[in-house]
Amino acid sequence: MSLLEIDDLHTYYGNIHALKGISLTVNEGEIVTLIGANGAGKSTTLKTVSGLLVPRQGSICFQGKDITGMQAHNVTGLGLVQVPEGRRVFAQLTVLENLEMGAYLSNNLAEQRKDMERIFKLFPRLFERRRQLSGTLSGGEQQMLAIGRAMMSRPRLLLLDEPSMGLAPVLVDTIFDTIQALNQAGTTILVVEQNARKALQVADRGYVLQTGAITISGQAEELLSDPRVIEAYLGL
């Protein structure tokens, strides 16, 4: 069953045609990845899906509902939640306060406590630093917090924008292990990632974007062995 369906999506920045007819699906329970070079349209796709940008043409359906042009806070309320590029944690709030902000749509305190315990189990380092201002965390810790904050809202579909950007290799492995763990626990994930090899290693399916258009798509294991993908994104 398709959780997310994007059909013929065209998005502009002023007169710049950033997305040129993007069509893709994300099925319930999958990890799907968008890979491509800088400027290919990966982040623009996520921003359009989450309501931060309004397309000029095309449609976005989530759980069978047309959400094209819907405001971002209403999209989030439906269970489609984005972890933005660059983490964007609330630097002057503590780790605990950031996580509480992720649960702002919920009035069930018992569920919030349960979710908080799950996040701290997933990221023990956040528990150790729960009273610490988020702006003083390392890049890897901030990425953990950004993911944890998103998970506090119990997303049906989690959008991850460049989760490994700027992280040390050992932390990159930790983040992708976390992505797999979240998926195995029931969260469907759409991830944008420049580290094509790592993304395809954890994904079920992938799409390759080039200058605003999808040029290749298929099962992740097939893309890992596709000569075009190897030459352009994986290295020989």
N, C-alpha and C positions, 0 to 999 in steps of 0.2 A: 504494500500500500504506500502511495506517495504521500509523504508528510508535507513536502514543499515542492511546488511546481512553478517554474519560471518559464515564460513563453515569450519569445521575440522581444526581449527587453532592450530598450534604447534609452540611455541616460546621457545628459549633456552637462558640461560645466560652461555656462554661457553659450558660445558658439562652437565649443570643442565637443565633438561627438565621442564620448568616452566608451560607452557600451553600444555595440552595433549588432543587435539582434541576438542577445544571449538567451539560450534555452537550456534548462537543465532540471533534473529532479533529484530529490533526496528522499529515499524511502525510510520508513520507520525502522529504527535499530541500526542504521548504517553509520559508517564514517565515510564522508565524501570529501575529497580535497580539490581545491582549485590551485593549480600551479602556473607559473609564468614569470617573466622578467618584470622588473620595475616598470610601472606605467602600462602594464598589460590590461588593467581593469579589475584586478582581483579585489582590492579593497572597495572600489566603487560598487562592485556587485553586492558585497555585504552591506554597505551603507544604503543601497537602494532597497534591498530586502528588508532591512530593519527600520526603514522609514526616515532615515536621515537625509536621503535624497529622493526626489520625486521623478520617476521616469516620464519621458514624453510619449512613449509608445510601449506596448506590451503589457503583460499581466503577471501578477505574483499571487499564487494561491497557497494558503497555509491551512492544513487540516480541512481542505475542501472549501475554505472561505477566501473570497477575493480580498486581499489586503493592499492592493495597488494604491499607492498614495496615502495610505493610512499614517497618521502621526505616530512618531516613534514610541511614545509612552503607551499608546493603545496597542501597538504591536507587541511590546514587552508584556503587557497584561494578558495577551493570548498565549504566552509561553514561548515566545521566540526572543532569545536574549543574546546580545553580542558582547564579547570581550574585545575591546577596541585595541588597535595597534598602539603600542607604547604604554600599555597597562592602564593609564589614566586613573590611578587610585586617588582618593582624597587625602592629599599629603598631610594636612593639618589635623586629620582625624586618626585615632588609633586603629590598629588592626581590627579590634573588636567592633569599633564603631563603623568601619567600612563594611564588615560582614553584616551588621545590623541594617545598614542602608540597602543591602541587596534584598532584604526581606520586607521592604517597605509596603509591598502590596498585601502582605499577610497580617491578619489580626490574631492568628492562632499562636500563642506564645509557646505552647507545648511543641508544636511542629517546628518553630524557630529554634528551640533548644536542641531538638533532635537533629535538625539540619546542621546546626553549629557543631555538635559533637561529631557528625560525619565529616565535616570539613577539617576539623582538627585531627581526626584520625587519618585522613588522606594527606594532610600537610602538618605533621607534628611541629615543624618549625614555626608555623603561625601560632600555635598554642603557646610556644615558648615566648613569642614576641607579641602576645595579644594586647598588652598595655602600651606597646611602643608606637610612636607616631609613624604612620605609613611612609612618609617622605624620607625617613631615615633607613628604610629597608634596602637591601641589595636589589638589583634588577631581577634576579631569580625569585627572591621572596615577594617582590611586588607582582610578578606574574602569577605566582601561586595565589596571592591575595585577590587579584583580578578574577581569576577563575573561580575561587571560592565565593567571592561576592556574587558572581553570576549564578552559581549553583544554589545560593540561598533563595533564589526566586523559583526554584524547581522547574527549570526550563524543559519544554518538550523538545526543542531544537536549540542547540548551543552553537553560536557562530563564533569562531576563533579567528582573529585577524593577526597573522604573523606572531604566533605564540613563542617562537624560539628566537625572535630578533634580539640581537645584542647580548645573548646569553653565552656563558662558557659551555664548551662541549659536554661536560658532565651534567650540567643543568638542562641542556637540550634533551638528553636522554631521559631525565626525570620528568620533564614536561610531557614528552610523548608517551612515556609509561602511564602518566596520569590520564592522558587523553584516552588511552586504551581502557584503563580502569573505569573511567566514567561511562564509556560506551558499554562495557560489559555489565555495568550496574543498571543500564537501561536508558541512557541518554543518547539521543541521536545527535550527530555532530557534523557540521560543515566547517572545514578548516581551510583557510587561505595561508599558504606557506611558501617562502622562497627556498627553503631546504627541501627540494623536491624528493630527494631520496628518502629522507626520514618520513615525510608525509605519505608517500606511496607505500612505505613499509607497514604503516598502521592502518591505511585506508582500505575500504572495500572497492571503491571506484574513484576515478579521477577525471578531471577535465583540464585541458591545457588551454590557457588563454594567451592570445597574441594580438596586440593592438586592438583590444576591445571586442574580439570575436573568439569563439571556441574553435580551435583548429583540430584537436584530437580529443577523443574521449574513450573510456573503456574500463575494464577491470584493472585494478591497481597493479596486480602482478603482471598483466600484459603490458601496461605502460612502462613498467620497470625494465622490460626487455625490448621495448620498441626502439629501433635505431634512431628515429627522429627525436625521441625524448632523451635518449642517452647522449646524443651529440649536442643537443641544445641546453639540457638542464642537469644531466647527471655526470658528464665527463666520461671520457673513454676509459 
